[in-house]
Amino acid sequence: MKSKEVSIDGRHGEGGGQILRTALTLSSLLSLPVRIDNIRGNRKKPGLRPQHLSAVNALATITHARVDGAEVDSTELLFEPEGVRGGDYSFHIGTAGSTGLVLQTLIPVLLFANTCSHVQISGGTHAPWSPPLHYLQSVFLPALKAMGGEADLQLLTWGWYPKGGGLIKASVYPTEGLEAIRYLHRGNLTDIHALSAASNLPLHIAERQRDRALKRLEHLGITPHTRIEHAPSPGQGTILFLAVQFQGSTAGFTSLGKRGKRAEAVADDACDLLIAFLDGGGVIDRYLADQLILYMALAKGNSAFITESITEHLLTNIWVVEQFLQVTFAVEEGAGKIGVNGLGFVP
């Protein structure tokens, strides 16, 4: 066992599951033991939920880690990895817990594996409080590729809350190192792609979502590319997802349907998010900002971005990264700007 061990207080800042995920990812990359106490300590129901436990077990498998405290509701965890091993893996969350959040925990680790990895994860693919798979495909993966990290993502079956049952497949390719990225100038709006989908519900619901979005966005002077999808799933659900391309960045905005919520209201929520973004000075949306922090710290050179708002979630993620790596982020909250001189990490 390594003589050094990182201790993380899960109540710090935002105090949610991202602390656990980022800590486990960095522990795995660095082959450095981590002890996490008060896991999700600021949540109404603290401790590991099934999706968090899935991330723990997945990384334990990939790194042959010794783990203490890996059970649902556990508030303490000791994770001692040996080393990253690429390969073919399959993980099952067993609920509508987010497959995307589990995958985000694995991708940085597998990028530095010795071989290409193929991963299947079953669970939720379009659930509240997590990025839908289309966001990862349309916004996150292109940003990762710009940094020199390559991964492919397929959505095989849709999994809605609360039934789950979705299935994703990802391929992650080894990188020789990540390069710095700079998102400081948004430029003009150049394209909008609107996906309206429904599972096991009348297709006219998806059509109404699309029609409402087109009406709400017609003042922008750009006709969105639209797609209606009857999504294969064991459960019911609807989504409107907007992928928005600017000259200097890409952003994504999502609204999920729920029982009693009209299709027009689903569309309005996603459109409101986009319009608020356009009215602000952000170059990237708040969700991509969260996701890029770890990669910027690992990349070679100076990375920076301007986001729509610097959230407590973002600041907490920065804090976790700084506990593991010899980096210091520059934060300009008023300007929404974050920068860091990355390490140029090579395992």
C-alpha positions as CSV (number, residue, x, y, z in Angstrom):
1,M,0.0,0.0,0.0
2,K,1.2,3.5,-0.7
3,S,2.5,5.4,2.3
4,K,0.4,8.5,1.3
5,E,-3.3,8.6,1.5
6,V,-5.7,11.4,0.5
7,S,-8.5,12.2,2.9
8,I,-11.7,13.8,1.6
9,D,-14.6,15.2,3.6
10,G,-17.8,14.5,1.6
11,R,-19.5,17.5,3.3
12,H,-17.2,20.0,1.7
13,G,-19.0,22.7,-0.4
14,E,-21.8,21.3,-2.4
15,G,-21.4,18.0,-0.6
16,G,-22.9,15.7,-3.2
17,G,-21.9,12.7,-5.3
18,Q,-19.5,14.5,-7.6
19,I,-16.9,14.7,-4.7
20,L,-16.9,10.9,-4.6
21,R,-16.7,10.5,-8.4
22,T,-13.8,12.9,-8.9
23,A,-11.9,11.5,-5.9
24,L,-12.2,8.0,-7.1
25,T,-11.2,8.9,-10.6
26,L,-8.0,10.7,-9.4
27,S,-7.2,8.0,-6.9
28,S,-7.4,5.5,-9.8
29,L,-5.3,7.5,-12.1
30,L,-2.6,8.2,-9.6
31,S,-2.7,4.8,-7.9
32,L,-3.1,6.7,-4.7
33,P,-5.4,5.5,-1.8
34,V,-8.2,7.7,-0.8
35,R,-10.4,7.8,2.3
36,I,-13.8,9.6,1.9
37,D,-15.8,10.4,5.0
38,N,-19.3,11.9,5.2
39,I,-20.2,10.7,1.7
40,R,-22.9,13.0,0.2
41,G,-23.0,14.6,3.6
42,N,-25.1,17.6,2.5
43,R,-27.8,15.5,0.9
44,K,-31.2,14.8,2.4
45,K,-30.3,11.1,2.3
46,P,-26.6,10.8,2.8
47,G,-24.4,7.9,1.8
48,L,-23.8,5.8,-1.3
49,R,-26.8,5.3,-3.6
50,P,-26.8,2.5,-6.2
51,Q,-25.4,4.6,-9.0
52,H,-22.5,5.8,-6.7
53,L,-21.8,2.2,-5.6
54,S,-21.8,1.2,-9.3
55,A,-19.0,3.8,-9.9
56,V,-17.1,2.5,-6.9
57,N,-17.3,-1.1,-8.0
58,A,-16.6,-0.3,-11.6
59,L,-13.4,1.5,-10.8
60,A,-12.4,-1.2,-8.3
61,T,-12.7,-3.8,-11.1
62,I,-10.7,-1.7,-13.5
63,T,-7.9,-0.9,-11.0
64,H,-8.1,-4.2,-8.9
65,A,-8.6,-2.0,-5.9
66,R,-9.1,-3.0,-2.3
67,V,-12.2,-1.4,-1.0
68,D,-13.8,-1.0,2.4
69,G,-17.3,0.5,2.9
70,A,-18.7,-0.3,-0.6
71,E,-22.4,-0.8,0.2
72,V,-25.6,1.2,-0.2
73,D,-26.0,3.9,2.4
74,S,-22.3,3.7,3.5
75,T,-21.0,7.2,4.5
76,E,-17.3,6.1,4.6
77,L,-15.1,4.5,2.0
78,L,-11.5,3.4,1.7
79,F,-10.3,2.9,-1.9
80,E,-6.8,1.5,-2.6
81,P,-6.2,1.0,-6.3
82,E,-3.4,-1.0,-7.8
83,G,-3.3,0.2,-11.4
84,V,-5.4,0.8,-14.5
85,R,-6.2,-2.1,-16.8
86,G,-8.0,-1.5,-20.0
87,G,-10.3,-4.1,-21.5
88,D,-13.9,-5.1,-22.0
89,Y,-16.3,-4.4,-19.1
90,S,-19.9,-4.6,-18.2
91,F,-21.6,-2.9,-15.3
92,H,-25.2,-3.0,-14.1
93,I,-26.6,-0.2,-11.8
94,G,-29.9,-2.0,-11.2
95,T,-32.0,1.2,-10.9
96,A,-32.6,4.4,-12.9
97,G,-29.3,5.7,-11.6
98,S,-27.3,7.6,-14.2
99,T,-25.2,5.5,-16.6
100,G,-23.7,8.8,-17.8
101,L,-22.4,9.8,-14.4
102,V,-20.8,6.3,-13.9
103,L,-19.3,6.6,-17.4
104,Q,-17.9,10.0,-16.6
105,T,-16.1,8.5,-13.7
106,L,-14.5,5.9,-15.9
107,I,-13.5,7.8,-19.0
108,P,-10.5,9.8,-17.6
109,V,-9.1,6.6,-16.1
110,L,-9.5,4.5,-19.3
111,L,-8.0,7.2,-21.4
112,F,-4.7,6.4,-19.7
113,A,-5.1,2.7,-19.9
114,N,-2.7,0.5,-21.9
115,T,-5.3,-0.6,-24.4
116,C,-8.6,0.4,-25.9
117,S,-11.6,-0.3,-23.6
118,H,-15.2,-1.2,-24.3
119,V,-17.7,-0.6,-21.6
120,Q,-21.4,-1.5,-21.3
121,I,-23.5,0.1,-18.5
122,S,-27.2,-0.5,-17.8
123,G,-29.4,1.8,-15.8
124,G,-30.8,5.2,-16.4
125,T,-29.9,7.1,-19.5
126,H,-32.3,10.1,-19.3
127,A,-33.0,10.9,-15.6
128,P,-33.2,14.1,-13.5
129,W,-30.0,15.7,-12.1
130,S,-27.7,14.1,-14.6
131,P,-26.6,14.7,-18.2
132,P,-28.6,12.8,-20.8
133,L,-26.6,10.6,-23.1
134,H,-27.3,13.0,-26.0
135,Y,-25.6,15.8,-24.1
136,L,-22.5,13.6,-23.7
137,Q,-22.5,12.7,-27.4
138,S,-23.1,16.2,-28.7
139,V,-21.3,18.5,-26.2
140,F,-18.9,16.6,-23.9
141,L,-17.3,14.2,-26.4
142,P,-16.4,16.9,-29.0
143,A,-14.7,19.0,-26.2
144,L,-12.8,15.9,-25.0
145,K,-11.7,15.2,-28.6
146,A,-10.4,18.8,-28.9
147,M,-8.2,18.0,-25.9
148,G,-6.8,14.8,-27.4
149,G,-9.1,12.3,-25.7
150,E,-11.2,10.1,-27.9
151,A,-14.3,8.1,-27.0
152,D,-17.4,6.8,-28.8
153,L,-20.8,6.4,-27.1
154,Q,-23.8,4.5,-28.3
155,L,-27.3,4.5,-26.8
156,L,-28.8,1.0,-27.2
157,T,-31.9,1.3,-25.0
158,W,-33.3,4.3,-23.3
159,G,-33.8,4.2,-19.5
160,W,-36.1,6.7,-17.9
161,Y,-36.7,7.4,-14.3
162,P,-37.9,5.5,-12.3
163,K,-37.9,2.3,-14.2
164,G,-34.4,2.5,-15.7
165,G,-33.5,-0.5,-17.9
166,G,-31.4,1.6,-20.4
167,L,-28.2,0.4,-21.9
168,I,-25.2,2.3,-23.2
169,K,-22.0,1.2,-24.8
170,A,-18.8,3.2,-24.9
171,S,-15.4,2.7,-26.4
172,V,-12.5,4.7,-24.9
173,Y,-9.2,4.9,-26.7
174,P,-5.8,5.5,-25.0
175,T,-4.3,8.9,-25.2
176,E,-0.6,9.9,-25.1
177,G,-1.6,13.1,-23.2
178,L,-4.2,15.8,-23.1
179,E,-3.8,19.3,-24.6
180,A,-5.0,22.5,-23.1
181,I,-8.3,24.0,-24.2
182,R,-9.6,27.6,-24.3
183,Y,-13.2,28.6,-24.5
184,L,-13.1,32.4,-24.2
185,H,-15.0,33.6,-27.2
186,R,-18.5,32.3,-28.1
187,G,-19.0,34.0,-31.4
188,N,-22.2,33.9,-33.4
189,L,-24.9,31.2,-33.1
190,T,-24.5,29.0,-36.2
191,D,-26.7,25.9,-35.7
192,I,-29.3,24.3,-33.5
193,H,-30.3,20.6,-33.4
194,A,-33.5,19.8,-31.6
195,L,-34.3,16.2,-30.6
196,S,-37.8,15.5,-29.4
197,A,-38.3,11.9,-28.2
198,A,-40.9,9.8,-26.4
199,S,-41.0,6.2,-25.2
200,N,-44.2,4.2,-24.9
201,L,-46.4,7.3,-25.3
202,P,-48.3,8.8,-28.2
203,L,-45.9,10.2,-30.8
204,H,-47.9,13.4,-31.0
205,I,-46.3,14.4,-27.6
206,A,-42.9,14.5,-29.2
207,E,-44.3,16.4,-32.1
208,R,-45.9,19.0,-29.8
209,Q,-42.6,19.5,-28.0
210,R,-40.9,20.0,-31.4
211,D,-43.5,22.4,-32.6
212,R,-43.4,24.5,-29.5
213,A,-39.6,24.7,-29.6
214,L,-39.7,25.9,-33.2
215,K,-42.1,28.6,-32.3
216,R,-40.2,29.7,-29.3
217,L,-36.9,29.9,-31.2
218,E,-38.0,31.4,-34.5
219,H,-36.9,34.9,-33.4
220,L,-33.3,33.7,-33.5
221,G,-33.2,33.7,-37.3
222,I,-31.9,30.1,-37.5
223,T,-34.2,27.2,-38.4
224,P,-33.3,24.3,-36.1
225,H,-32.6,20.8,-37.5
226,T,-35.3,18.7,-35.8
227,R,-35.6,15.0,-35.2
228,I,-38.5,13.1,-33.7
229,E,-37.7,9.7,-32.1
230,H,-39.9,7.0,-30.8
231,A,-37.3,5.8,-28.3
232,P,-37.1,2.0,-27.4
233,S,-37.4,1.6,-23.6
234,P,-39.0,-0.5,-20.9
235,G,-40.4,2.6,-19.4
236,Q,-42.2,5.8,-20.3
237,G,-40.7,9.3,-20.8
238,T,-40.2,12.3,-23.0
239,I,-37.3,14.7,-23.6
240,L,-36.5,17.8,-25.6
241,F,-32.8,18.3,-26.1
242,L,-31.2,21.3,-27.8
243,A,-27.6,21.0,-29.1
244,V,-26.5,24.5,-30.0
245,Q,-23.4,25.4,-32.0
246,F,-21.6,28.7,-31.9
247,Q,-18.5,29.7,-33.8
248,G,-16.3,29.1,-30.7
249,S,-18.2,26.5,-28.6
250,T,-21.1,24.1,-28.3
251,A,-23.7,24.0,-25.5
252,G,-26.7,21.7,-24.6
253,F,-30.0,22.3,-22.9
254,T,-32.4,19.6,-21.7
255,S,-35.9,19.3,-20.4
256,L,-37.5,16.0,-19.3
257,G,-41.2,15.3,-19.3
258,K,-43.1,13.9,-16.3
259,R,-46.6,12.9,-15.4
260,G,-48.9,15.9,-15.6
261,K,-46.4,18.2,-17.4
262,R,-47.7,19.3,-20.8
263,A,-45.5,18.8,-23.9
264,E,-45.4,22.5,-24.4
265,A,-44.1,23.1,-20.9
266,V,-41.3,20.5,-21.5
267,A,-40.3,22.5,-24.6
268,D,-40.5,25.8,-22.8
269,D,-38.1,24.7,-20.1
270,A,-35.4,23.7,-22.6
271,C,-35.9,26.9,-24.6
272,D,-35.8,29.1,-21.5
273,L,-32.4,27.6,-20.7
274,L,-31.1,28.3,-24.2
275,I,-32.5,31.9,-24.3
276,A,-31.0,32.7,-20.8
277,F,-27.6,31.4,-22.0
278,L,-27.8,33.6,-25.1
279,D,-28.6,36.6,-23.0
280,G,-25.6,36.0,-20.8
281,G,-21.9,36.1,-21.5
282,G,-21.1,32.4,-21.1
283,V,-19.0,30.6,-23.7
284,I,-19.8,27.1,-22.4
285,D,-22.7,25.9,-20.3
286,R,-22.4,25.1,-16.6
287,Y,-22.5,21.4,-17.1
288,L,-19.6,21.3,-19.5
289,A,-17.7,23.5,-17.1
290,D,-18.1,20.9,-14.4
291,Q,-17.0,18.2,-16.7
292,L,-13.9,19.9,-18.0
293,I,-12.2,20.8,-14.7
294,L,-10.5,17.4,-14.2
295,Y,-9.3,17.2,-17.8
296,M,-7.9,20.8,-17.7
297,A,-5.9,19.9,-14.6
298,L,-4.4,16.8,-16.4
299,A,-3.8,18.6,-19.7
300,K,-0.5,20.1,-20.8
301,G,-0.5,23.9,-20.8
302,N,-2.9,26.7,-19.8
303,S,-6.6,26.0,-20.1
304,A,-9.4,28.5,-19.5
305,F,-13.1,29.0,-20.1
306,I,-15.9,31.4,-19.5
307,T,-19.1,29.8,-18.3
308,E,-22.6,31.1,-17.7
309,S,-22.3,30.8,-14.0
310,I,-19.8,29.6,-11.5
311,T,-21.8,27.2,-9.3
312,E,-21.1,25.7,-5.9
313,H,-20.9,22.3,-7.7
314,L,-18.1,23.7,-9.9
315,L,-16.1,25.2,-7.0
316,T,-16.4,21.9,-5.0
317,N,-15.1,19.9,-8.0
318,I,-12.1,22.3,-8.2
319,W,-11.5,21.8,-4.5
320,V,-11.4,18.0,-4.9
321,V,-9.0,18.2,-7.8
322,E,-6.6,20.4,-5.9
323,Q,-6.5,17.9,-3.0
324,F,-4.9,15.4,-5.4
325,L,-2.9,17.4,-7.9
326,Q,-0.3,20.2,-7.6
327,V,-2.5,22.7,-9.5
328,T,-4.2,25.9,-8.4
329,F,-7.2,27.1,-10.4
330,A,-7.7,30.8,-11.0
331,V,-11.4,31.7,-10.4
332,E,-13.0,35.0,-11.5
333,E,-16.5,34.6,-10.2
334,G,-17.8,37.9,-11.6
335,A,-16.6,37.1,-15.1
336,G,-17.5,33.4,-14.9
337,K,-13.9,32.6,-15.9
338,I,-11.8,29.6,-14.7
339,G,-8.2,28.9,-15.7
340,V,-5.5,26.5,-14.7
341,N,-1.9,25.5,-15.7
342,G,-2.3,21.8,-16.3
343,L,0.2,19.1,-15.3
344,G,0.7,17.4,-18.6
345,F,-0.2,14.2,-16.8
346,V,1.4,10.9,-18.1
347,P,1.0,7.8,-16.0
